[in-house]
Amino acid sequence: MNSYLKSVLVLLIVFVASFAAHYLVISGMNVGQYWSKATYSLVGMYAFGCCSSLLVAVLVFFANWSMPEKLGVIFLGLVLLKAVAGYIYIKDGLKTVENNFIEYNFLVVFFIALFVDVYVAFSALNQADKKV
């Protein structure tokens, strides 16, 4: 259980740190006014990314406990479902603001979440190897 808690803590730290860095970059580039033209917010995008990564982490941990030999296939399925959910979340904001502002910001959040998901799955796979 200790490694599960560590993975969730890493997930939260990465999202908080990347949100702070992302916010500082947007503020430094003086492009924050584009958020007023969109129905999305940076906080909302990071909340979606964090919640979806937390759900993927919990499901990966459960799959590692119940059927560790199928963990890779389950992870790929979860990433596919997360990509579809991400598209459903962002589809109304596509092409609404000039210079693809929403699209690029969502891609940054999505790739950070994907990186965290891969870390969690890698940790779960390595934990399964240690039990054998």
MARBA-3410 file (N, C-alpha, C, O; in Angstrom, 1 decimal):
132
0.8,-1.2,0.0,0.0,0.0,0.0,0.9,1.3,0.0,0.4,2.3,-0.5 ~ 2.1,1.1,0.5,2.9,2.3,0.6,3.3,2.8,-0.8,3.3,4.0,-1.0 ~ 3.5,1.9,-1.8,3.9,2.4,-3.1,2.7,3.0,-3.8,2.9,3.9,-4.6 ~ 1.5,2.5,-3.5,0.3,3.2,-4.1,0.2,4.6,-3.6,-0.1,5.5,-4.4 ~ 0.3,4.8,-2.3,0.3,6.1,-1.7,1.4,7.0,-2.3,1.1,8.2,-2.6
2.5,6.5,-2.5,3.6,7.2,-3.1,3.3,7.7,-4.5,3.6,8.8,-4.9 ~ 2.7,6.8,-5.3,2.4,7.1,-6.7,1.3,8.2,-6.7,1.4,9.1,-7.6 ~ 0.3,8.1,-5.8,-0.7,9.2,-5.8,-0.1,10.5,-5.4,-0.5,11.5,-5.9 ~ 0.8,10.5,-4.4,1.4,11.7,-4.0,2.3,12.3,-5.1,2.3,13.5,-5.3 ~ 3.0,11.5,-5.8,3.8,12.0,-7.0,2.8,12.6,-8.0,3.1,13.6,-8.6
1.7,11.9,-8.3,0.7,12.4,-9.2,0.3,13.8,-8.8,0.2,14.7,-9.6 ~ -0.1,14.0,-7.5,-0.5,15.3,-7.1,0.6,16.4,-7.1,0.3,17.5,-7.5 ~ 1.8,16.0,-6.8,2.9,17.0,-6.8,3.2,17.4,-8.2,3.4,18.6,-8.5 ~ 3.2,16.4,-9.1,3.5,16.8,-10.5,2.4,17.7,-11.1,2.7,18.7,-11.8 ~ 1.1,17.5,-10.8,0.1,18.3,-11.3,0.1,19.7,-10.7,-0.1,20.7,-11.4
0.4,19.8,-9.4,0.5,21.1,-8.8,1.7,21.9,-9.3,1.6,23.1,-9.6 ~ 2.8,21.3,-9.4,4.0,21.9,-9.9,3.9,22.3,-11.4,4.3,23.4,-11.8 ~ 3.3,21.5,-12.2,3.1,21.8,-13.6,2.1,22.9,-13.8,2.2,23.7,-14.7 ~ 1.0,22.9,-12.9,0.1,24.0,-13.0,0.7,25.3,-12.7,0.5,26.3,-13.4 ~ 1.5,25.3,-11.7,2.2,26.6,-11.3,3.1,27.1,-12.4,3.1,28.2,-12.7
3.9,26.1,-13.0,4.8,26.5,-14.1,4.0,27.0,-15.3,4.4,28.0,-15.9 ~ 2.9,26.3,-15.6,2.1,26.6,-16.8,1.5,28.0,-16.6,1.4,28.8,-17.5 ~ 1.0,28.3,-15.4,0.4,29.6,-15.1,1.4,30.7,-15.2,1.1,31.8,-15.7 ~ 2.6,30.4,-14.7,3.7,31.4,-14.8,4.1,31.7,-16.2,4.4,32.9,-16.6 ~ 4.1,30.7,-17.1,4.5,30.9,-18.5,3.4,31.7,-19.2,3.7,32.6,-19.9
2.2,31.4,-18.9,1.1,32.1,-19.6,1.1,33.6,-19.1,0.9,34.5,-19.9 ~ 1.3,33.8,-17.8,1.4,35.1,-17.3,2.6,35.9,-17.9,2.5,37.1,-18.2 ~ 3.7,35.2,-18.0,4.9,35.9,-18.5,4.8,36.2,-20.0,5.4,37.2,-20.5 ~ 4.0,35.4,-20.7,3.9,35.7,-22.2,2.7,36.7,-22.5,2.5,37.0,-23.6 ~ 2.0,37.1,-21.5,0.9,38.0,-21.6,-0.2,37.5,-22.6,-0.7,38.3,-23.4
-0.5,36.3,-22.5,-1.6,35.7,-23.3,-2.8,35.3,-22.5,-3.6,34.5,-22.9 ~ -2.8,35.7,-21.2,-3.9,35.3,-20.3,-5.3,35.9,-20.8,-6.3,35.4,-20.3 ~ -5.3,36.9,-21.6,-6.6,37.5,-22.1,-7.3,36.5,-23.0,-8.6,36.7,-23.1 ~ -6.7,35.5,-23.5,-7.4,34.5,-24.4,-8.3,33.7,-23.6,-9.3,33.1,-24.1 ~ -8.1,33.5,-22.3,-9.0,32.7,-21.4,-10.3,33.3,-21.3,-11.3,32.6,-21.2
-10.4,34.6,-21.4,-11.7,35.3,-21.3,-12.6,35.0,-22.5,-13.8,35.1,-22.5 ~ -12.0,34.7,-23.7,-12.7,34.4,-24.9,-13.1,32.9,-25.0,-13.9,32.6,-25.8 ~ -12.7,32.1,-24.0,-13.0,30.7,-24.1,-13.9,30.3,-22.9,-14.0,31.1,-21.9 ~ -14.6,29.2,-23.0,-15.4,28.7,-21.9,-14.6,27.8,-21.0,-15.1,27.3,-20.0 ~ -13.3,27.6,-21.3,-12.5,26.7,-20.5,-11.6,27.6,-19.6,-11.4,28.8,-19.9
-11.0,27.0,-18.6,-10.0,27.6,-17.8,-8.8,26.7,-17.6,-8.9,25.5,-17.7 ~ -7.7,27.3,-17.2,-6.5,26.4,-16.9,-6.8,25.5,-15.7,-6.3,24.4,-15.7 ~ -7.4,26.0,-14.7,-7.8,25.2,-13.5,-8.7,24.1,-13.9,-8.5,23.0,-13.4 ~ -9.7,24.3,-14.8,-10.5,23.3,-15.2,-9.8,22.2,-16.0,-10.1,21.0,-15.8 ~ -8.9,22.6,-16.9,-8.1,21.6,-17.6,-7.3,20.8,-16.7,-7.2,19.5,-16.9
-6.6,21.4,-15.7,-5.8,20.6,-14.8,-6.6,19.8,-13.9,-6.2,18.7,-13.5 ~ -7.8,20.2,-13.5,-8.7,19.4,-12.7,-9.1,18.2,-13.5,-9.2,17.1,-12.9 ~ -9.5,18.3,-14.8,-9.8,17.2,-15.6,-8.7,16.2,-15.7,-8.8,15.0,-15.6 ~ -7.5,16.8,-16.0,-6.3,15.9,-16.1,-5.9,15.2,-14.9,-5.6,14.0,-14.9 ~ -6.0,15.9,-13.7,-5.7,15.3,-12.4,-6.7,14.2,-12.1,-6.3,13.1,-11.6
-8.0,14.5,-12.2,-9.0,13.5,-11.9,-9.0,12.3,-12.8,-9.1,11.2,-12.3 ~ -8.7,12.5,-14.1,-8.7,11.4,-15.0,-7.4,10.5,-14.7,-7.5,9.3,-14.8 ~ -6.3,11.2,-14.4,-5.1,10.4,-14.0,-5.3,9.7,-12.7,-4.8,8.6,-12.5 ~ -5.9,10.3,-11.8,-6.2,9.6,-10.5,-7.1,8.4,-10.7,-6.9,7.4,-10.1 ~ -8.1,8.5,-11.6,-8.9,7.4,-11.9,-8.1,6.3,-12.6,-8.3,5.1,-12.2
-7.3,6.6,-13.5,-6.4,5.6,-14.2,-5.5,5.0,-13.2,-5.3,3.8,-13.2 ~ -5.0,5.7,-12.3,-4.1,5.2,-11.2,-4.8,4.2,-10.4,-4.3,3.1,-10.1 ~ -6.0,4.5,-9.9,-6.7,3.6,-9.1,-7.1,2.3,-9.8,-7.0,1.2,-9.3 ~ -7.5,2.5,-11.1,-7.8,1.3,-11.9,-6.6,0.4,-12.2,-6.7,-0.8,-12.2 ~ -5.4,1.1,-12.4,-4.2,0.3,-12.6,-3.8,-0.4,-11.3,-3.4,-1.6,-11.4
-3.9,0.2,-10.2,-3.6,-0.4,-8.9,-4.6,-1.6,-8.7,-4.1,-2.7,-8.2 ~ -5.9,-1.4,-9.0,-6.8,-2.5,-8.8,-6.5,-3.7,-9.8,-6.6,-4.8,-9.4 ~ -6.2,-3.3,-11.0,-5.8,-4.4,-12.0,-4.5,-5.1,-11.6,-4.4,-6.3,-11.8 ~ -3.6,-4.4,-11.0,-2.3,-5.0,-10.6,-2.6,-6.0,-9.4,-2.0,-7.0,-9.3 ~ -3.6,-5.7,-8.6,-4.0,-6.5,-7.5,-4.7,-7.7,-8.0,-4.5,-8.9,-7.6
-5.7,-7.5,-8.9,-6.6,-8.6,-9.3,-6.1,-9.5,-10.4,-6.2,-10.7,-10.4 ~ -5.5,-8.9,-11.4,-4.9,-9.6,-12.6,-3.7,-9.0,-13.1,-3.7,-8.3,-14.2 ~ -2.6,-9.2,-12.5,-1.3,-8.5,-12.9,-0.8,-8.9,-14.2,-0.1,-8.1,-14.9 ~ -1.2,-10.1,-14.7,-0.7,-10.5,-16.0,-1.3,-9.7,-17.2,-0.8,-9.7,-18.3 ~ -2.5,-9.1,-16.9,-3.2,-8.3,-17.9,-3.0,-6.8,-17.8,-3.7,-6.0,-18.4
-2.1,-6.4,-16.9,-1.9,-5.0,-16.6,-1.6,-4.1,-17.8,-2.1,-3.0,-17.9 ~ -0.8,-4.6,-18.7,-0.4,-3.8,-19.9,-1.6,-3.5,-20.8,-1.8,-2.4,-21.3 ~ -2.4,-4.6,-21.1,-3.6,-4.4,-21.9,-4.6,-3.5,-21.3,-5.2,-2.7,-21.9 ~ -4.8,-3.6,-20.0,-5.7,-2.8,-19.2,-5.2,-1.3,-19.3,-6.0,-0.4,-19.5 ~ -3.9,-1.1,-19.1,-3.4,0.3,-19.2,-3.6,0.9,-20.6,-4.0,2.0,-20.7
-3.4,0.1,-21.6,-3.6,0.7,-23.0,-5.1,1.0,-23.2,-5.4,2.0,-23.8 ~ -6.0,0.2,-22.7,-7.4,0.4,-22.8,-7.8,1.7,-22.0,-8.6,2.5,-22.5 ~ -7.2,1.8,-20.8,-7.5,3.0,-20.0,-7.0,4.3,-20.7,-7.7,5.3,-20.7 ~ -5.8,4.2,-21.3,-5.3,5.4,-22.0,-6.1,5.8,-23.2,-6.4,6.9,-23.5 ~ -6.6,4.7,-23.9,-7.5,5.0,-25.0,-8.8,5.7,-24.5,-9.3,6.6,-25.1
-9.4,5.1,-23.5,-10.6,5.8,-22.9,-10.4,7.2,-22.4,-11.2,8.0,-22.6 ~ -9.2,7.4,-21.9,-8.8,8.7,-21.4,-8.7,9.7,-22.6,-9.1,10.9,-22.5 ~ -8.1,9.2,-23.7,-8.0,10.1,-24.9,-9.4,10.4,-25.4,-9.6,11.6,-25.9 ~ -10.3,9.5,-25.5,-11.7,9.7,-25.9,-12.4,10.7,-25.0,-13.0,11.6,-25.4 ~ -12.2,10.5,-23.7,-12.8,11.4,-22.7,-12.2,12.8,-22.9,-12.9,13.8,-22.7
-10.9,12.9,-23.1,-10.3,14.2,-23.4,-10.9,14.9,-24.6,-11.1,16.1,-24.6 ~ -11.1,14.2,-25.6,-11.7,14.8,-26.8,-13.1,15.3,-26.5,-13.5,16.4,-27.0 ~ -13.9,14.4,-25.9,-15.2,14.8,-25.5,-15.2,16.1,-24.6,-16.1,17.0,-24.8 ~ -14.3,16.2,-23.7,-14.1,17.4,-22.9,-13.8,18.6,-23.7,-14.4,19.7,-23.4 ~ -12.9,18.5,-24.6,-12.4,19.7,-25.3,-13.0,20.0,-26.6,-12.7,21.1,-27.2
-13.9,19.2,-27.1,-14.4,19.3,-28.5,-15.2,20.6,-28.7,-15.1,21.2,-29.8 ~ -15.8,21.1,-27.7,-16.6,22.4,-27.9,-15.7,23.6,-28.0,-16.1,24.7,-28.5 ~ -14.4,23.5,-27.5,-13.5,24.6,-27.5,-12.6,24.6,-28.7,-11.8,25.5,-28.8 ~ -12.7,23.6,-29.5,-11.8,23.5,-30.7,-12.1,24.6,-31.7,-13.3,24.8,-32.0 ~ -11.2,25.4,-32.1,-11.3,26.4,-33.1,-12.2,27.6,-32.7,-12.8,28.3,-33.5
-12.3,27.8,-31.4,-13.1,28.9,-30.9,-12.2,30.2,-30.6,-12.7,31.3,-30.7 ~ -10.9,30.0,-30.3,-10.0,31.1,-30.1,-9.0,31.1,-31.1,-8.5,30.0,-31.5 ~ -8.6,32.3,-31.6,-7.5,32.3,-32.6,-6.2,31.7,-32.1,-6.0,31.6,-30.9 ~ -5.4,31.4,-33.0,-4.0,30.9,-32.7,-4.0,29.6,-31.9,-3.0,29.3,-31.3 ~ -5.1,28.8,-31.9,-5.1,27.5,-31.3,-4.7,27.5,-29.8,-4.1,26.6,-29.3
-5.1,28.6,-29.1,-4.7,28.8,-27.7,-5.2,27.6,-26.8,-4.5,27.1,-26.0 ~ -6.5,27.3,-26.9,-7.1,26.2,-26.1,-6.5,24.9,-26.5,-6.2,24.1,-25.6 ~ -6.3,24.6,-27.7,-5.7,23.3,-28.2,-4.3,23.1,-27.6,-4.1,22.0,-27.1 ~ -3.5,24.1,-27.7,-2.1,23.9,-27.2,-2.1,23.7,-25.7,-1.3,22.9,-25.2 ~ -2.9,24.5,-25.0,-2.9,24.4,-23.5,-3.4,23.0,-23.1,-2.9,22.4,-22.2
-4.5,22.5,-23.8,-5.0,21.2,-23.5,-4.0,20.1,-23.8,-3.9,19.2,-23.0 ~ -3.2,20.3,-24.9,-2.2,19.3,-25.2,-1.1,19.2,-24.1,-0.7,18.1,-23.8 ~ -0.7,20.4,-23.6,0.3,20.4,-22.5,-0.3,19.6,-21.3,0.4,18.7,-20.8 ~ -1.5,19.9,-20.9,-2.1,19.2,-19.8,-2.2,17.7,-20.1,-2.0,16.9,-19.2 ~ -2.7,17.4,-21.3,-2.9,15.9,-21.6,-1.6,15.2,-21.6,-1.5,14.0,-21.1
-0.5,15.8,-22.1,0.8,15.0,-22.1,1.4,14.9,-20.7,2.1,13.9,-20.4 ~ 1.2,15.9,-19.9,1.6,15.8,-18.5,0.8,14.6,-17.8,1.4,13.8,-17.1 ~ -0.5,14.6,-18.0,-1.3,13.5,-17.5,-0.8,12.1,-18.0,-0.8,11.2,-17.3 ~ -0.5,12.1,-19.3,-0.1,10.8,-19.9,1.3,10.4,-19.3,1.5,9.2,-19.1 ~ 2.2,11.4,-19.1,3.4,11.1,-18.4,3.2,10.5,-17.0,3.9,9.5,-16.7
2.3,11.1,-16.3,2.0,10.6,-14.9,1.4,9.2,-15.0,1.7,8.3,-14.2 ~ 0.5,8.9,-16.0,-0.1,7.6,-16.1,1.0,6.5,-16.4,0.9,5.4,-15.9 ~ 1.9,6.9,-17.3,3.0,5.9,-17.6,3.8,5.7,-16.4,4.2,4.5,-16.2 ~ 4.1,6.7,-15.6,4.9,6.5,-14.4,4.1,5.5,-13.4,4.8,4.6,-12.8 ~ 2.8,5.7,-13.3,2.1,4.9,-12.4,2.0,3.5,-12.9,2.2,2.5,-12.1
1.8,3.3,-14.2,1.8,1.9,-14.7,3.2,1.2,-14.6,3.3,0.1,-14.3 ~ 4.2,2.0,-14.8,5.6,1.5,-14.7,5.9,1.1,-13.3,6.5,0.0,-13.0 ~ 5.4,1.9,-12.3,5.6,1.5,-10.9,4.8,0.3,-10.5,5.3,-0.6,-9.8 ~ 3.6,0.2,-11.1,2.8,-1.0,-10.8,3.5,-2.3,-11.4,3.5,-3.3,-10.8 ~ 4.0,-2.2,-12.6,4.6,-3.3,-13.2,5.9,-3.7,-12.5,6.1,-4.9,-12.3
6.7,-2.8,-12.0,7.9,-3.1,-11.2,7.5,-3.7,-9.9,8.2,-4.5,-9.4 ~ 6.4,-3.2,-9.3,6.0,-3.8,-8.0,5.6,-5.2,-8.2,5.8,-6.1,-7.4 ~ 4.9,-5.5,-9.4,4.5,-6.9,-9.6,5.7,-7.8,-9.8,5.6,-9.0,-9.4 ~ 6.8,-7.3,-10.4,8.0,-8.1,-10.5,8.6,-8.4,-9.2,9.2,-9.5,-9.0 ~ 8.5,-7.5,-8.2,9.2,-7.7,-6.9,8.4,-8.8,-6.1,9.0,-9.4,-5.2
7.1,-8.9,-6.4,6.4,-9.9,-5.6,6.7,-11.3,-6.0,6.5,-12.3,-5.2 ~ 7.1,-11.5,-7.2,7.4,-12.9,-7.8,8.6,-13.5,-7.2,8.9,-14.6,-7.5
END
